Amino acid sequence: MSKSKLKKCLIVGAVAVFSALPLGMFAQQQYRVAACDWMMLKRQKIGEFQLAKDIKADGIEVDMGPLGKRILFDNKLREPHFQQLFRHTADSLGIAVPSIAMSGFFAQSFLGRENYKDLVQDCLQTMDVMGASIAFLPLGGSGEEWKQPGEARQEMVRRLHEVGEMALQKGKTIAIRTQLSACANLSLLKEVNSSGVKIYYNLQDAVDQGINVCKDLKKLGADNIAQIHASLTDSVTLDKDPRIDLHKVKKTLDKVKWKGWLVVERSRNAQDVRNVKGNFSTNVAYLKEIFSDY
């Protein structure tokens, strides 16, 4: 066989082999699935990565640790020993860390903390350690007053702009959970005026308030959604929950061309709420079944 014919055969053979393989092997996955470490009772515990592997998640949302009356988060990932240990363990198990959570702000007011920039800076540094690009900032502990025009609103906007710009300088995003509708979120983002701040969309919030999730996602738009908590209030696991049609949610996200991480927070079987492996593995498997790229 001549060299030219041999070369042609090799090219044809290579094309045939690569054509037979799924496209997802060569393109970035549109959707990946993770779980919250604090909801799996593994907040900043080294076993969270093996647990993520066991439930077949692609990643884990690592929390900054409790806050309470402390000045800073009880964050062991400031220490070089734990930084190396956590990063090595995550890498060796193939578990990504898409986001770092400041869950302390579920109970603590972001408006009530004078050192809010120190707390966010601590989170941004932890994100560097774990290779995360999203910081989860819930505003649930800040009350309701800031949601209306007034001084509290102005202060919230000012603070969010500041931390958004801090994140932007490091190539990261502050993802806020507001419990607001898409229209209200769009107004807030316009006031904040920082591309370093986006919405951490929570399916539970929309469903609990009777908001049409698909219409809300379309209105909000892909560019304004940093990440999605893809679970509902504890009752049953996602595969048994009639309150949401995740097939329609996927079609909506496909249509608006959003891609990113779906993170399981709740949707635990209320009759077996502490069965971490059972609840989370069921939810992860169901999300992967629906949101599979191929």
Salt bridges, closest charged atoms under 4 A:
ASP54 OD2 - LYS277 NZ 3.73
ASP58 OD1 - LYS288 NZ 3.00
GLU61 OE1 - HIS229 NE2 3.11
ASP63 OD2 - ARG43 NE 2.77
ASP91 OD2 - ARG87 NE 3.39
ASP122 OD2 - ARG78 NH2 2.83
ASP128 OD2 - LYS170 NZ 2.80
ASP128 OD1 - LYS172 NZ 3.18
GLU144 OE1 - LYS147 NZ 3.20
GLU155 OE2 - ARG158 NH2 2.67
GLU155 OE2 - ARG159 NE 2.74
GLU162 OE2 - ARG158 NH1 3.13
GLU191 OE2 - ARG153 NH2 2.63
ASP205 OD1 - ARG177 NH2 2.82
ASP234 OD2 - ARG266 NH1 3.65
ASP234 OD2 - ARG268 NH2 2.60
ASP239 OD2 - LYS240 NZ 3.33
ASP241 OD2 - ARG243 NH2 2.63
ASP254 OD2 - LYS250 NZ 2.69
GLU265 OE1 - ARG177 NH1 3.51
GLU265 OE1 - HIS229 ND1 3.76
